[in-house]
Amino acid sequence: MHSAARDGPGTCLGVGHTPGWGREQTGDVIDVQRNPVLDASLIDALIDIWITVTGAGGAVGFLPGAGAAEVRPVAERAFARVADGSDDLIVAFDGCEPAGFAFLGPHEQRLSSHCAVVKRLQRDPRRWGRGVGGAVLAEAERVAIDRGFLLLALTVRGGTGREGFYAAHGFRVDGRLPARLLLHEGEMVEEIHMSKPLATGVPAVTETLQVRRLDPDLPLPAYAHPG
């Protein structure tokens, strides 16, 4: 999705200086960068955010209690997709420290190649109320437009209420898939699919698709997932 060229290292002044992030101390300003240099220090800092967000109940692919042993392998595969140009990485910096991030990639289905997908959007819980999530999402939208995508999509874990955040940024619910996500034994929640048109001529969602079994007493075929 992007060339191998990245923004070069800059100067990070003051306490907590970490070479290679290319940031300058900016006080209260949240600075968002696409595809920053992924050195070991930045990778470690982003994984720390991922673990912290998970522990705080954030829906970013894991359940609270997941540690580095679970998160790091998934994170490193995601960073590898950025390094090989398959995905983009958007990072918000608060001074010298990363405050939030998200991945942006093409839809995995060929017939949906006009659609970009926002993945794992998260912000450090300590930066609550700073507009970090909105800034990362806005940059992801700009990146998708620059890449020529016509539609921006994402999914939300049911029960988190995060669909309200995305709705406030122009996303609409396309559908709700009941019992799609298994959190714990016997605890299943819906997966909410949302999207936002990026170009004129893309049909807007006018009615949410509700997916449900018409006859709950009808046996499911062996290949079907309960729900």
Secondary structure, DSSP 8 states (H G I E B T S, - for coil): ---S---------STT--TTS-----TT-EEEEES----HHHHHHHHHHHHHHHHTT--SSS-TT--HHHHHHHHHHHHHHHHTTSSEEEEEEETTEEEEEEEEEE-SSGGGTTEEEEEEEEE-GGGTTSSHHHHHHHHHHHHHHHTT-SEEEEEEETTS-THHHHHTTT-EEEEEEEEEEEEETTEEEEEEEEEEE-STTS----S-EE---S-TTS---TTS---
